[in-house]
């Protein structure tokens, strides 16, 4: 079978797993405003709607926690393929829903698949990519999420015109069955397509399949040349890191609470937590309610612009994250999002009033139509908030946790970090509808405060990781330097590569005859 080794092709295709995440995020937003959904499911609102929305992140939480067992035992690639198959089943059940219980079951099953993908796709990408472009290619996960959100939203927007349109009291169920059923298509593409891509060389090495690992590294980074200095240097780095980890027996969940690892686990979980508490997914799940509260006439169309901004503004982060750095992105992003949320809350508080429509079960606070300029300002702040997230926290929150852990615990640690994402995602999806109803504009102030806390936390604990190999993260986090000084020393891999090129270091690989290689011997030149 033909195997493709282009790093961008591999990481870009694997990012379809992120696209499934995006389909999930907007899988409710476009149907909430249709009569078909409201009639068929008896107008769910408040905690009932929150429960429907939260069923998918609840499944994702379980999937994220289970992901490391699949990824470590069966390989990163196979784990993603299993998740794609489960996603297809979930999409079919959602499309066939005959009531809220089956809808929640289908969303939970689909959520399990997303939980696995969201944890393992960044791990697979980070283990495939060279350090120079690792931030860029892992950021493709976030870009795929934004594309998934956009595509699913417009599928829903188009489907909303079925049977007389979203306002027709007798609109048929095709308005929500079509977009939910189409979700199976990217899952099928991901399942089949991954057969044509390699396994992670670091996973192969962890299973003592050294010959295969060297071959994959050669195809990825050396044009197929196993003697390429960069290939040999990276091979040596992987071997040395695995040897050290085996000596200290860091192979289980117990290793995650050891002093040198636990601070990274807490940091990874915190970054995923703050990526939820910043308020971004609330904008994605319930943007229709927010636009309606701001007095926007065509909230479906106005909301769609936000999804386009999300896609477009993620691209600069993909191009410049490896040059600009992870740490500045986290700090600047938190400050900008805090600013836009505080402005939005202040506008809502100053010009809004309790909703005079007693039949509206979703919105308790609205901006009167005579304040159209205020409504436009709220929409502008919403767009600027999304742009701020897309260029900073969006891609960085997936890149950073996937690269900071040692190989033997990487899948387990990233699964915990991703589980943190889904736990908070679930809590917020369930809590925001009643929160939006009960405290209205104060909700913006709460999420703005969360961004301020994230800014302080990241300044104190998140060192720069750009330009370092995965095996050099121990040097960054164990240096004893404060976060604002750590990570500024050059990469050790570059020096090893130069030494190999000059002949100062010679790397030898010897076959055992059993399909694996012996430990690398590194000898100074005589």
Secondary structure by P-SEA (a helix, b strand, c coil): ccccccaaaaaaaaaaaaaaaaaaacccccccccaaaaaaaccccaaaaaaaaaaaaaaaaaaaaaaaaaaaaccaaaaaaaaaaaaaaaaaaaaacccaaaaaaaaaaaaaaaaaaaacaaaaaaaacccccaaaaaaaaaaaaaaaaaaaaaaaaaacccccccccccccccccaaaaaacaaaaaaaaaaaccccccaaaaaaacaaaaaaaaaaaaccccccccaaaaaaaaaaaaaaaaaaaacccccccccccccaaaaaaaaaaaaaaaacaaaaaaacaaaaaaaacccaaaaaaaaaaaaaaaaacccccccccccaaaaaaaaaaaaaaaaaaaaaaaaaccccccccccccccbbbcccaaaaaaaaaaaaaaaaaaaaaccaaaaaaaaaccccccaaaaaaaaaaaaaaaaaaaaaacaaaaaaacccaaaaaaaaaaaaaaaaaaacccccccccccaaaaaaacccccccccccccaaaaaaaaaaaccbbbbbbbccccccccbbbbccc
